Amino acid sequence: MVTASRHYCGRKTNENGKTQSLASKIRRKTDECEVIARKIERPS
């Protein structure tokens, strides 16, 4: 699911509108993804 997480990183909604269960899983990981993105943008 690493590629899927990266693919949906920064996307609040699933444009394709495929399985909602997948979308909710991605939505849960959105916060983690944003945190990682901030770390990449601003390395401590």
ChimeraX commands (.cxc) that place a marker at each C-alpha (Angstrom):
marker #1 position 0.00,0.00,0.00 radius 0.5
marker #1 position 3.05,2.26,0.00 radius 0.5
marker #1 position 2.47,3.30,-3.61 radius 0.5
marker #1 position -1.24,3.87,-2.91 radius 0.5
marker #1 position -0.43,6.01,0.13 radius 0.5
marker #1 position 1.97,8.10,-1.92 radius 0.5
marker #1 position -0.55,8.33,-4.75 radius 0.5
marker #1 position -3.26,9.70,-2.45 radius 0.5
marker #1 position -0.88,11.80,-0.37 radius 0.5
marker #1 position -2.28,15.32,-0.16 radius 0.5
marker #1 position -5.60,14.31,-1.70 radius 0.5
marker #1 position -8.53,14.76,0.66 radius 0.5
marker #1 position -10.96,12.96,-1.66 radius 0.5
marker #1 position -10.73,9.99,-3.99 radius 0.5
marker #1 position -11.26,11.46,-7.46 radius 0.5
marker #1 position -11.95,8.06,-9.00 radius 0.5
marker #1 position -14.61,7.38,-6.36 radius 0.5
marker #1 position -13.73,3.69,-6.23 radius 0.5
marker #1 position -14.20,1.66,-3.05 radius 0.5
marker #1 position -15.26,3.90,-0.17 radius 0.5
marker #1 position -13.54,1.57,2.30 radius 0.5
marker #1 position -10.24,2.27,0.55 radius 0.5
marker #1 position -11.00,5.99,0.54 radius 0.5
marker #1 position -11.65,5.98,4.29 radius 0.5
marker #1 position -8.38,4.10,4.88 radius 0.5
marker #1 position -6.53,6.67,2.79 radius 0.5
marker #1 position -8.31,9.48,4.64 radius 0.5
marker #1 position -7.04,8.07,7.94 radius 0.5
marker #1 position -3.49,8.13,6.60 radius 0.5
marker #1 position -3.82,11.67,5.27 radius 0.5
marker #1 position -2.67,13.20,8.56 radius 0.5
marker #1 position 0.40,10.95,8.68 radius 0.5
marker #1 position 1.12,11.81,5.06 radius 0.5
marker #1 position 0.95,15.55,5.74 radius 0.5
marker #1 position 3.32,15.18,8.69 radius 0.5
marker #1 position 5.80,13.28,6.51 radius 0.5
marker #1 position 5.45,15.89,3.77 radius 0.5
marker #1 position 6.25,18.66,6.24 radius 0.5
marker #1 position 9.31,16.75,7.44 radius 0.5
marker #1 position 10.48,16.44,3.84 radius 0.5
marker #1 position 9.86,20.13,3.16 radius 0.5
marker #1 position 11.51,21.24,6.41 radius 0.5
marker #1 position 14.20,18.77,7.49 radius 0.5
marker #1 position 14.98,19.41,11.15 radius 0.5
marker link #1:1,2 radius 0.2
marker link #1:2,3 radius 0.2
marker link #1:3,4 radius 0.2
marker link #1:4,5 radius 0.2
marker link #1:5,6 radius 0.2
marker link #1:6,7 radius 0.2
marker link #1:7,8 radius 0.2
marker link #1:8,9 radius 0.2
marker link #1:9,10 radius 0.2
marker link #1:10,11 radius 0.2
marker link #1:11,12 radius 0.2
marker link #1:12,13 radius 0.2
marker link #1:13,14 radius 0.2
marker link #1:14,15 radius 0.2
marker link #1:15,16 radius 0.2
marker link #1:16,17 radius 0.2
marker link #1:17,18 radius 0.2
marker link #1:18,19 radius 0.2
marker link #1:19,20 radius 0.2
marker link #1:20,21 radius 0.2
marker link #1:21,22 radius 0.2
marker link #1:22,23 radius 0.2
marker link #1:23,24 radius 0.2
marker link #1:24,25 radius 0.2
marker link #1:25,26 radius 0.2
marker link #1:26,27 radius 0.2
marker link #1:27,28 radius 0.2
marker link #1:28,29 radius 0.2
marker link #1:29,30 radius 0.2
marker link #1:30,31 radius 0.2
marker link #1:31,32 radius 0.2
marker link #1:32,33 radius 0.2
marker link #1:33,34 radius 0.2
marker link #1:34,35 radius 0.2
marker link #1:35,36 radius 0.2
marker link #1:36,37 radius 0.2
marker link #1:37,38 radius 0.2
marker link #1:38,39 radius 0.2
marker link #1:39,40 radius 0.2
marker link #1:40,41 radius 0.2
marker link #1:41,42 radius 0.2
marker link #1:42,43 radius 0.2
marker link #1:43,44 radius 0.2
view
